[in-house]
């Protein structure tokens, strides 16, 4: 069995989500071959050198799972793209490139966070290209801690305000971009998060039936994609 989750937006202000995640690590994930976390794991991350006690506790919980033999893979999201190798090493997780093709259920599957598919949001895409530039990342990681904290608050505030003002179709994936990216990577299944719109969409890629599986965000309930002998099953679950 393999589990895929995304968009937990872990933060101290949501102990219910934290409890649900820790419960997942202690139960279903223990019997999983691998756990994939496809971005926005944390609500915000300003650097491995700035871990709070809360974030350290999450790191330790991941390490405890990894030590049992479950492989854990973590992909950057738009909220936590500054997660680095120091955190990954301490947590016993492998940082996964966005996008990545992995084998799930006997077929190649494209894994993405999903924000790069929202190409109609031109302002965000421009900001994304700037922030993900290697030089920008180096500068961000070497800014004073207080400056990074201030910048993170500013970016989160602006993001919320702009998202409320944008039309729904702008903050969702661009329909034409999905088959293009899937064909580029030679896959018929794409799994991503980011949009907070869990669903399984049928589409056609190069005249062949295909599917796009959107993971749900953790808010009022949790979401996980389970891969086992029954196939790929996307389902919500209630917080304990």
TIKE-695966 format. One line per field, with one value per residue (C-alpha): residue number from 1; residue in three letters; z, y, x. Coordinates in nm, 2 decimals, padded with zeros to 4 digits. Example, Ala and Ser with C-alpha at 12.3 -4.5 7.8 and 13.67 -1.06 7.14 Angstrom:
i = c(1; 2)
aa = c(ALA; SER)
zz = c(00.78; 00.71)
yy = c(-00.45; -00.11)
xx = c(01.23; 01.37)
% end
This chain:
i = c(1; 2; 3; 4; 5; 6; 7; 8; 9; 10; 11; 12; 13; 14; 15; 16; 17; 18; 19; 20; 21; 22; 23; 24; 25; 26; 27; 28; 29; 30; 31; 32; 33; 34; 35; 36; 37; 38; 39; 40; 41; 42; 43; 44; 45; 46; 47; 48; 49; 50; 51; 52; 53; 54; 55; 56; 57; 58; 59; 60; 61; 62; 63; 64; 65; 66; 67; 68; 69; 70; 71; 72; 73; 74; 75; 76; 77; 78; 79; 80; 81; 82; 83; 84; 85; 86; 87; 88; 89; 90; 91; 92; 93; 94; 95; 96; 97; 98; 99; 100; 101; 102; 103; 104; 105; 106; 107; 108; 109; 110; 111; 112; 113; 114; 115; 116; 117; 118; 119; 120; 121; 122; 123; 124; 125; 126; 127; 128; 129; 130; 131; 132; 133; 134; 135; 136; 137; 138; 139; 140; 141; 142; 143; 144; 145; 146; 147; 148; 149; 150; 151; 152; 153; 154; 155; 156; 157; 158; 159; 160; 161; 162; 163; 164; 165; 166; 167; 168; 169; 170; 171; 172; 173; 174; 175; 176; 177; 178; 179; 180; 181; 182; 183; 184; 185; 186; 187; 188; 189; 190; 191; 192; 193; 194; 195; 196; 197; 198; 199; 200; 201; 202; 203; 204; 205; 206; 207; 208; 209; 210; 211; 212; 213; 214; 215; 216; 217; 218; 219; 220; 221; 222; 223; 224; 225; 226; 227; 228; 229; 230; 231; 232; 233; 234; 235; 236; 237; 238; 239; 240)
aa = c(UNK; UNK; UNK; UNK; UNK; UNK; UNK; UNK; UNK; UNK; UNK; UNK; UNK; UNK; UNK; UNK; UNK; UNK; UNK; UNK; UNK; UNK; UNK; UNK; UNK; UNK; UNK; UNK; UNK; UNK; UNK; UNK; UNK; UNK; UNK; UNK; UNK; UNK; UNK; UNK; UNK; UNK; UNK; UNK; UNK; UNK; UNK; UNK; UNK; UNK; UNK; UNK; UNK; UNK; UNK; UNK; UNK; UNK; UNK; UNK; UNK; UNK; UNK; UNK; UNK; UNK; UNK; UNK; UNK; UNK; UNK; UNK; UNK; UNK; UNK; UNK; UNK; UNK; UNK; UNK; UNK; UNK; UNK; UNK; UNK; UNK; UNK; UNK; UNK; UNK; UNK; UNK; UNK; UNK; UNK; UNK; UNK; UNK; UNK; UNK; UNK; UNK; UNK; UNK; UNK; UNK; UNK; UNK; UNK; UNK; UNK; UNK; UNK; UNK; UNK; UNK; UNK; UNK; UNK; UNK; UNK; UNK; UNK; UNK; UNK; UNK; UNK; UNK; UNK; UNK; UNK; UNK; UNK; UNK; UNK; UNK; UNK; UNK; UNK; UNK; UNK; UNK; UNK; UNK; UNK; UNK; UNK; UNK; UNK; UNK; UNK; UNK; UNK; UNK; UNK; UNK; UNK; UNK; UNK; UNK; UNK; UNK; UNK; UNK; UNK; UNK; UNK; UNK; UNK; UNK; UNK; UNK; UNK; UNK; UNK; UNK; UNK; UNK; UNK; UNK; UNK; UNK; UNK; UNK; UNK; UNK; UNK; UNK; UNK; UNK; UNK; UNK; UNK; UNK; UNK; UNK; UNK; UNK; UNK; UNK; UNK; UNK; UNK; UNK; UNK; UNK; UNK; UNK; UNK; UNK; UNK; UNK; UNK; UNK; UNK; UNK; UNK; UNK; UNK; UNK; UNK; UNK; UNK; UNK; UNK; UNK; UNK; UNK; UNK; UNK; UNK; UNK; UNK; UNK; UNK; UNK; UNK; UNK; UNK; UNK)
zz = c(00.00; -00.08; 00.05; -00.11; 00.07; 00.03; 00.15; 00.52; 00.59; 00.93; 01.19; 01.57; 01.53; 01.39; 01.65; 01.50; 01.17; 01.36; 01.56; 01.25; 01.08; 01.38; 01.39; 01.02; 01.09; 01.38; 01.20; 00.82; 00.73; 00.95; 00.72; 00.40; 00.17; 00.11; 00.20; -00.05; 00.07; -00.24; -00.11; 00.13; 00.41; 00.63; 00.62; 00.60; 00.61; 00.62; 00.65; 00.81; 01.05; 01.18; 01.29; 01.58; 01.86; 01.68; 01.35; 01.53; 01.67; 01.32; 01.20; 01.48; 01.40; 01.04; 01.15; 01.38; 01.08; 00.85; 01.11; 01.09; 00.72; 00.55; 00.28; 00.30; 00.01; 00.03; -00.25; -00.22; -00.23; -00.28; 00.10; 00.20; -00.10; 00.14; 00.30; 00.26; 00.30; 00.67; 00.75; 00.52; 00.67; 01.02; 00.93; 00.73; 00.42; 00.05; -00.12; -00.45; -00.75; -00.89; -01.13; -01.08; -01.24; -01.01; -01.05; -00.87; -00.92; -01.20; -01.41; -01.44; -01.26; -01.27; -00.93; -00.90; -00.64; -00.90; -00.88; -01.20; -01.38; -01.30; -01.60; -01.63; -01.31; -01.48; -01.17; -00.96; -01.23; -01.26; -00.88; -00.88; -01.15; -00.95; -00.61; -00.75; -00.93; -00.77; -00.71; -00.54; -00.33; -00.21; -00.12; 00.06; 00.27; 00.37; 00.47; 00.84; 01.02; 01.11; 00.75; 00.63; 00.89; 00.77; 00.41; 00.47; 00.65; 00.36; 00.09; 00.28; 00.33; -00.03; -00.15; 00.05; -00.07; -00.44; -00.43; -00.30; -00.59; -00.87; -01.07; -00.99; -01.32; -01.28; -00.95; -01.09; -01.34; -01.70; -01.89; -02.19; -01.97; -01.81; -02.12; -02.25; -01.94; -01.92; -02.28; -02.22; -01.94; -02.12; -01.85; -01.84; -01.47; -01.30; -00.92; -00.77; -00.49; -00.45; -00.58; -00.28; -00.52; -00.47; -00.76; -01.03; -01.37; -01.69; -02.00; -02.32; -02.37; -02.73; -02.81; -02.51; -02.20; -01.90; -01.55; -01.33; -00.96; -00.74; -00.37; -00.11; 00.14; 00.51; 00.67; 00.79; 00.70; 00.58; 00.23; 00.11; -00.21; -00.13; -00.39; -00.34; -00.52; -00.56; -00.76; -00.68; -00.44; -00.33; -00.01; 00.27; 00.64; 00.95; 01.21; 01.54)
yy = c(00.00; 00.35; 00.68; 01.02; 01.34; 01.71; 02.06; 01.99; 02.35; 02.24; 02.51; 02.54; 02.72; 02.40; 02.13; 01.93; 01.89; 01.82; 01.54; 01.39; 01.38; 01.23; 00.97; 00.89; 00.84; 00.61; 00.40; 00.37; 00.50; 00.24; -00.04; 00.16; 00.10; 00.47; 00.80; 01.09; 01.45; 01.66; 02.01; 02.27; 02.04; 02.34; 02.66; 02.85; 02.77; 03.04; 02.82; 02.51; 02.73; 02.88; 02.57; 02.63; 02.37; 02.28; 02.21; 02.02; 01.79; 01.72; 01.65; 01.40; 01.23; 01.18; 01.04; 00.79; 00.67; 00.66; 00.45; 00.19; 00.13; 00.34; 00.56; 00.92; 01.16; 01.53; 01.78; 02.15; 02.35; 02.72; 02.77; 02.57; 02.58; 02.68; 02.34; 02.22; 01.92; 01.98; 01.93; 01.63; 01.46; 01.52; 01.39; 01.09; 01.20; 01.23; 01.56; 01.50; 01.72; 01.89; 01.73; 01.37; 01.04; 00.74; 00.39; 00.35; 00.05; -00.08; 00.24; 00.55; 00.84; 01.21; 01.37; 01.75; 02.01; 02.16; 02.54; 02.53; 02.41; 02.73; 02.92; 03.16; 03.32; 03.53; 03.73; 03.43; 03.25; 03.55; 03.55; 03.18; 03.20; 03.47; 03.29; 02.96; 03.10; 02.94; 03.29; 03.41; 03.10; 03.15; 03.52; 03.42; 03.16; 03.40; 03.69; 03.77; 03.57; 03.87; 03.99; 03.64; 03.64; 03.98; 03.88; 03.55; 03.74; 03.99; 03.72; 03.52; 03.83; 03.93; 03.58; 03.55; 03.89; 03.82; 03.47; 03.62; 03.87; 03.63; 03.43; 03.06; 02.95; 03.16; 02.99; 02.65; 02.45; 02.55; 02.27; 02.28; 02.27; 01.93; 01.71; 01.89; 01.82; 01.46; 01.40; 01.56; 01.31; 01.01; 00.93; 00.87; 00.95; 01.28; 01.33; 01.68; 01.90; 02.28; 02.37; 02.23; 02.07; 01.69; 01.49; 01.24; 01.39; 01.19; 01.34; 01.23; 01.25; 01.18; 01.00; 00.78; 00.79; 00.94; 01.07; 01.36; 01.30; 01.61; 01.56; 01.74; 01.99; 01.91; 02.15; 02.01; 01.66; 01.48; 01.34; 01.06; 00.87; 00.50; 00.28; -00.10; -00.41; -00.24; 00.04; 00.41; 00.52; 00.88; 00.92; 01.17; 01.08; 01.25; 01.40; 01.21)
xx = c(00.00; 00.11; -00.05; -00.05; -00.15; -00.11; -00.21; -00.22; -00.10; 00.03; 00.03; 00.00; -00.33; -00.49; -00.43; -00.71; -00.52; -00.20; -00.37; -00.52; -00.18; 00.00; -00.28; -00.22; 00.15; 00.07; -00.18; -00.23; 00.12; 00.28; 00.17; 00.24; 00.53; 00.56; 00.40; 00.41; 00.34; 00.28; 00.34; 00.20; 00.28; 00.33; 00.13; 00.46; 00.83; 01.09; 01.40; 01.54; 01.73; 01.41; 01.23; 00.99; 00.94; 00.62; 00.79; 01.06; 00.79; 00.65; 01.01; 01.05; 00.72; 00.83; 01.16; 00.98; 00.77; 01.07; 01.26; 00.99; 01.07; 00.80; 00.96; 00.86; 00.88; 00.81; 00.75; 00.76; 00.44; 00.39; 00.38; 00.69; 00.93; 01.21; 01.22; 01.58; 01.80; 01.87; 01.50; 01.47; 01.78; 01.65; 01.30; 01.43; 01.24; 01.34; 01.28; 01.10; 01.13; 00.82; 00.72; 00.83; 00.72; 00.69; 00.55; 00.22; -00.01; 00.21; 00.19; 00.40; 00.22; 00.31; 00.32; 00.30; 00.21; -00.02; 00.05; 00.25; -00.06; -00.25; -00.10; -00.40; -00.29; -00.02; 00.07; 00.13; 00.32; 00.56; 00.61; 00.67; 00.94; 01.11; 01.09; 01.20; 01.50; 01.82; 01.97; 01.64; 01.63; 01.99; 01.92; 01.60; 01.77; 02.04; 01.82; 01.80; 01.54; 01.33; 01.32; 01.21; 00.93; 00.81; 00.83; 00.64; 00.36; 00.34; 00.32; 00.05; -00.16; -00.13; -00.20; -00.52; -00.64; -00.57; -00.72; -01.05; -01.05; -00.97; -01.22; -01.25; -01.12; -00.80; -00.70; -00.78; -00.56; -00.56; -00.75; -00.51; -00.20; -00.29; -00.28; 00.02; 00.22; 00.10; 00.20; 00.53; 00.60; 00.44; 00.18; -00.20; -00.24; -00.16; -00.19; -00.16; -00.29; -00.29; -00.64; -00.82; -01.08; -01.06; -01.19; -01.10; -01.12; -01.14; -00.96; -00.79; -00.42; -00.30; -00.63; -00.60; -00.83; -00.65; -00.72; -00.63; -00.66; -00.68; -00.59; -00.80; -00.68; -00.70; -00.95; -01.28; -01.17; -00.86; -00.79; -00.57; -00.51; -00.45; -00.28; -00.32; -00.43; -00.77; -00.61; -00.61; -00.88; -00.93; -01.13; -01.19; -01.18; -01.31; -01.07; -01.08)
% end
